[in-house]
Amino acid sequence: MKISNNTDISGRFMKQIVLAVSFICVISFSAGADTISTDKSGFAEISSVIDDAAFDIRYYSANNFTGNKINGYKAPRAYLTKEALSALAKAAEDLRNQGYRLLIWDSYRPQKAVDNFVKWINDANDQGDKSFYPTLEKSNLLAGNYIAEKSGHTRGSTVDLTIIKKDGGFVDMGGTFDLFSEISHPDYADITDEQKHNRQILHDAMTKAGFVGIDSEWWHFTLENEPYKDTYFNFDVE
């Protein structure tokens, strides 16, 4: 009987150890599900593939909602994962055939830049540039999901862009980049037919090339089959 009891106790003890180890493994896996990486070998510069694209990299300048240049932007350059860039080249060709070319505002965004956004939001003494959020309190930018602590841009397959005419002429989209307002919603109704049509041209070209948009920003697109769904990159744009 003693042997039986000891065996039973040992068995229960081993089960408890297995359960405890399993629980620790689950926690560790969950905590490590998102990876931070500085490996840029899977990226390429947009201009190396789309030679007629124009660039206005807003976070390299003070022309953004913070009113300051953003951490991690050491040059006015734009990168994407090679997969996203290949798809974007298809959209660029489609638009080129319609008389347009791309204007890029932002693409890959370092995690340190996102951290910069969050730090700015939490600084009550720095209102930044209110013209980008004219009807909102700054604190609502994070709470209202206008700005996220983790951004798809940091995974490298998201791009903010618009279209311009081949000669560089302006195309009216009924609102500007990073305007935190209902006006920026792709389906916003209170704009002209021409503005709606221009938004649709961009949307159709991007979705045909394999990107998906979001319901709050007409300029924002992510490659549907992005290669690094759980990896957030933190190398500088330089």
C-alpha positions in Angstrom: 0.0 0.0 0.0 2.8 2.4 0.7 4.3 1.8 -2.7 0.9 2.4 -4.3 0.4 5.7 -2.3 3.9 6.9 -3.2 3.3 6.1 -6.8 0.0 8.0 -6.7 1.6 11.0 -5.0 4.5 11.0 -7.5 2.1 10.8 -10.4 0.1 13.7 -9.1 3.3 15.7 -8.5 4.6 15.1 -12.0 1.3 16.2 -13.5 1.5 19.4 -11.5 5.0 20.0 -12.8 3.9 19.3 -16.4 0.9 21.7 -16.0 3.1 24.4 -14.5 5.7 24.1 -17.2 3.0 24.1 -19.9 1.4 27.3 -18.3 4.8 29.0 -18.3 5.4 28.1 -21.9 2.0 29.5 -22.9 2.7 32.8 -21.1 6.2 32.9 -22.7 4.8 32.3 -26.1 2.1 34.9 -25.7 4.6 37.5 -24.4 6.9 36.8 -27.3 4.3 36.6 -30.0 5.3 40.0 -31.4 9.0 40.3 -32.3 11.0 43.5 -32.5 13.7 43.3 -35.2 16.3 45.6 -36.7 16.9 43.2 -39.7 16.2 45.2 -42.9 17.3 42.5 -45.3 13.7 41.9 -46.4 13.1 45.6 -47.3 13.8 47.7 -50.4 13.5 51.4 -51.1 10.4 52.4 -53.1 12.3 54.6 -55.5 14.5 51.6 -56.5 11.6 50.0 -58.1 9.1 52.8 -58.9 11.2 55.4 -60.4 8.5 57.9 -61.1 7.0 58.0 -57.6 7.1 61.3 -55.8 7.8 61.7 -52.0 6.7 64.0 -49.3 7.9 62.1 -46.2 6.0 64.0 -43.5 7.6 62.5 -40.4 11.0 63.6 -41.6 9.7 67.2 -41.3 7.7 69.2 -38.8 4.7 69.1 -41.2 2.8 66.6 -39.1 0.4 66.5 -36.2 3.2 66.7 -33.6 4.7 69.8 -35.2 8.2 68.2 -34.9 10.4 65.8 -36.8 9.9 62.2 -35.7 12.4 59.8 -34.1 13.8 57.3 -36.6 13.5 59.4 -39.7 17.0 60.3 -40.6 16.4 60.8 -44.3 13.3 61.6 -46.5 13.3 58.1 -47.9 10.6 55.3 -48.0 11.0 51.6 -47.6 8.7 48.6 -47.8 9.0 44.9 -47.6 10.0 43.4 -50.9 6.7 41.7 -51.2 4.7 44.9 -50.6 6.9 46.9 -53.0 6.4 44.3 -55.7 2.6 44.7 -55.3 2.9 48.5 -55.1 4.7 48.5 -58.4 1.7 46.7 -60.0 -0.6 49.5 -58.6 1.8 52.1 -59.9 1.7 50.6 -63.4 -2.1 50.5 -63.4 -2.3 54.1 -62.3 0.4 55.1 -64.8 -1.8 53.7 -67.6 -4.6 56.0 -66.3 -2.4 59.1 -66.4 -1.3 59.2 -62.7 1.7 58.5 -60.5 2.1 57.9 -56.8 2.9 60.4 -54.1 4.2 58.7 -50.9 3.7 60.2 -47.5 4.8 57.3 -45.3 5.6 53.6 -45.6 7.8 51.6 -43.2 7.8 53.3 -39.8 10.2 52.4 -37.1 8.8 51.4 -33.7 10.8 54.3 -32.1 8.7 56.7 -34.3 5.4 55.1 -32.9 6.9 55.5 -29.4 7.5 59.1 -30.2 3.8 59.6 -31.2 2.7 58.0 -27.9 5.1 60.1 -25.8 3.8 63.3 -27.6 0.2 62.3 -26.8 1.0 61.9 -23.2 2.7 65.3 -23.0 -0.1 67.7 -21.9 2.1 70.7 -22.6 2.7 70.0 -26.3 -0.4 70.5 -28.5 1.5 70.0 -31.7 -0.3 71.1 -34.8 -4.0 71.4 -34.1 -4.9 71.7 -37.8 -4.5 67.9 -38.1 -7.0 67.3 -35.3 -9.2 70.4 -35.3 -12.3 68.9 -33.6 -10.6 66.5 -31.2 -8.8 66.6 -27.9 -5.2 65.4 -28.2 -5.9 62.7 -25.6 -8.5 61.2 -27.8 -6.0 60.4 -30.6 -4.8 57.4 -28.7 -8.1 56.5 -27.0 -10.0 56.8 -30.2 -7.6 54.6 -32.2 -6.4 57.3 -34.5 -2.9 56.5 -33.3 -1.9 53.1 -32.1 0.9 52.0 -29.8 1.6 49.3 -32.4 1.3 50.3 -36.0 0.9 48.2 -39.1 3.5 50.5 -40.7 6.1 49.1 -38.4 5.6 45.6 -39.9 6.8 47.1 -43.2 3.9 46.4 -45.6 1.7 49.4 -45.1 1.9 52.6 -47.1 0.2 56.0 -46.9 -0.1 57.6 -50.4 -2.2 59.5 -52.9 -2.1 60.0 -56.6 -0.9 63.0 -58.6 -1.0 63.7 -62.3 2.0 62.6 -64.4 3.2 66.2 -64.7 3.0 66.5 -60.9 -0.4 68.2 -60.9 -2.6 68.1 -57.9 -5.5 65.5 -57.7 -8.2 66.6 -55.3 -9.1 63.8 -52.8 -11.3 65.9 -50.6 -9.0 66.0 -47.6 -5.3 65.7 -46.7 -3.0 63.2 -45.1 -3.3 62.6 -41.3 -6.4 64.7 -41.0 -8.0 63.0 -38.0 -11.6 63.6 -38.9 -14.6 61.9 -40.5 -13.6 63.7 -43.7 -10.8 61.2 -44.0 -13.1 58.2 -44.0 -13.0 56.6 -47.5 -16.8 56.6 -47.7 -17.3 60.1 -46.4 -20.4 61.4 -48.2 -20.1 65.2 -48.0 -17.4 65.6 -50.7 -17.8 66.3 -54.4 -18.4 63.6 -57.0 -14.9 64.3 -58.4 -13.3 63.8 -55.0 -15.2 60.5 -54.5 -14.1 59.4 -58.0 -10.4 60.2 -57.3 -10.5 58.3 -54.1 -12.0 55.4 -56.0 -9.3 55.4 -58.6 -6.7 55.0 -55.9 -8.7 52.4 -53.9 -9.3 50.3 -57.0 -5.7 50.2 -58.1 -4.4 49.3 -54.7 -7.0 46.6 -54.0 -6.4 45.0 -57.4 -2.7 44.9 -56.5 -3.4 43.0 -53.3 -3.7 45.7 -50.7 -6.6 46.3 -48.2 -7.6 49.7 -46.9 -9.1 50.8 -43.6 -12.4 52.6 -42.8 -10.8 55.7 -41.2 -8.1 56.8 -43.7 -8.5 56.9 -47.5 -4.7 57.0 -48.0 -3.8 54.0 -45.9 -3.2 50.5 -47.4 -1.7 47.3 -46.2 -0.6 44.3 -48.2 -3.2 41.6 -47.5 -0.6 38.8 -47.4 2.0 40.7 -45.5 5.2 38.7 -44.8 5.9 39.8 -41.2 2.5 39.7 -39.5 4.0 39.4 -36.0 7.2 41.3 -36.4 7.7 45.0 -35.6 10.8 46.6 -37.0 12.9 49.3 -35.5 15.7 50.2 -37.9 16.1 53.9 -38.9 14.9 55.4 -42.1 18.2 56.6 -43.6 
